[in-house]
Amino acid sequence: MAGRRDGSLMRDKTQSFRGSRIVTAIVVGVLLGSVCAFFFPRGFFSLDPPIQGRRFGKLDLQTSSSQCESTERINMLRSDIGSLSDKNDELKKQVQDLTEKLRLAEQGKDHAREQFSVLGKPHKAGPPGTVKGLRTNPTVIPDDSVNPRLAKILEDVTVQKELIVALANSNVKAMLEIWFTSIKRVGITNYLVVGLDDEIEEFCIANDVPVYKRDPDEGIDSIAKTGGNHAVSGLKFRILREFLQLGYSVLLSDVDIVYLQNPFNHLYRDSDVESMSDGHNNMTAYGFNDVFDEPSMGWARYAHTMRIWVYNSGFFYIRPTLPSIELLDRVAGRLSKEKAWDQAVFNEELFFPSHPGYDGLHASKRTMDFYLFMNSKVLFKTVRKDANLKKLKPVILHVNYHPDKLPRMKAIMEFYVNGKQDALEPFPEGSQW
Ligand SMILES: *[C@@H]1O[C@H](CO)[C@@H](O)[C@H](O)[C@H]1NC(C)=O
């Protein structure tokens, strides 16, 4: 009973409370309403851009820029597909190399289509094993206005929008001769020498080698004549940029390289940068877990590190994409400011991740097969001593590990082209300083 009484008492109190509460609520409501009407005359949900911008600025900007970016990418891919089909029509008219070119064209088209389907609509992640991130970035829209004269030359020289490019001045004339002789021998037509002086230009013309001499009044070219090795290395990345801007993929080649097969038949073309390695076996060329031992740490004495031998900046295939062009700009920019080795800078920019105060480059990369794209350490340390490996026919040989380049290049020609079995024997494994 007591409980009930108490209960009814409570009810009475509650009712009188409720009455005054309703009055308070109405007053508060009216006050709030007028305050809101004053501060938000157009209502809470109006799409007033300044207010939205202020409140959600960061988020909105990100969304709209990524939407914008993917529309841009789709457009680029559309034009890719378009230009590839145009190219196809053009090719059908050509009798020479018809089937091979078509095959390559189809390859490229598939890449573009694949890209389009990945970027075109949002995807749910499929089951494990079916999901693949993007490594083949869309190509840039060609811009002939960058260098109309070069654009004209490239129209004639390139095959499937790609070519081999080498920079040369008259100091490397003898090596250049072996270089283009080996290239012609395997039937490659899409190559170009960027001649850095008159002598080399004349030499190329005399030998029926496609050559492109820069206009002397172009600022960066004064480096070509007076600059040392490293200045010329910086120049290489600036010149390369124009080729990419014009929409071409470039197989950049030093001249201390002998061609034994056509490299264009051995590329994957799925990454921004596909490069030969300075490594000499599976681990060093393709990467490995290098355990660092610090015994004083006791239980945690082993620290695992990632290692890979550097990419060779004297032989790499680079696709005309934004990350590729960004790479060239970063390397050229740093070489103009620092006294640094271009190959070290090239690798640092490619591989170091983003970290506080630094945005890493997000370019996709692929290491070439080190037996097909062989450096001279692999040849002189391993291959020439191994009966099975000796039978293997590399695509190119780069005499990058030895200073006596010219005689070694000649010996490589003797061995692989003329079948002279002992041609490689006289040379020591490493240089004797
Ligand atoms: C190196 O890797 C290839 C495959 O990538 C494999 O066939 C070969 O056996 C490996 N060589 C050695 C010495 O492990």
The ligand as an SDF file (V2000), in Angstrom:
LIG
                    3D

 14 14  0  0  0  0  0  0  0  0999 V2000
   66.1990  -18.0960  -59.8860 C   0  0  0  0  0  0  0  0  0  0  0  0
   64.8230  -17.8630  -60.1270 O   0  0  0  0  0  0  0  0  0  0  0  0
   64.2890  -18.6130  -61.2010 C   0  0  0  0  0  0  0  0  0  0  0  0
   62.8470  -18.2430  -61.3700 C   0  0  0  0  0  0  0  0  0  0  0  0
   62.6330  -16.9040  -61.1290 O   0  0  0  0  0  0  0  0  0  0  0  0
   64.4520  -20.0940  -60.9500 C   0  0  0  0  0  0  0  0  0  0  0  0
   63.9900  -20.8070  -62.0680 O   0  0  0  0  0  0  0  0  0  0  0  0
   65.9000  -20.4210  -60.6830 C   0  0  0  0  0  0  0  0  0  0  0  0
   66.0270  -21.7460  -60.3130 O   0  0  0  0  0  0  0  0  0  0  0  0
   66.4480  -19.5330  -59.5790 C   0  0  0  0  0  0  0  0  0  0  0  0
   67.8620  -19.7640  -59.4620 N   0  0  0  0  0  0  0  0  0  0  0  0
   68.4510  -20.0420  -58.3210 C   0  0  0  0  0  0  0  0  0  0  0  0
   69.9210  -20.2720  -58.3620 C   0  0  0  0  0  0  0  0  0  0  0  0
   67.8330  -20.0900  -57.2860 O   0  0  0  0  0  0  0  0  0  0  0  0
  1  2  1  0
  1 10  1  0
  2  3  1  0
  3  4  1  0
  3  6  1  0
  4  5  1  0
  6  7  1  0
  6  8  1  0
  8  9  1  0
  8 10  1  0
 10 11  1  0
 11 12  1  0
 12 13  1  0
 12 14  2  0
M  END
$$$$
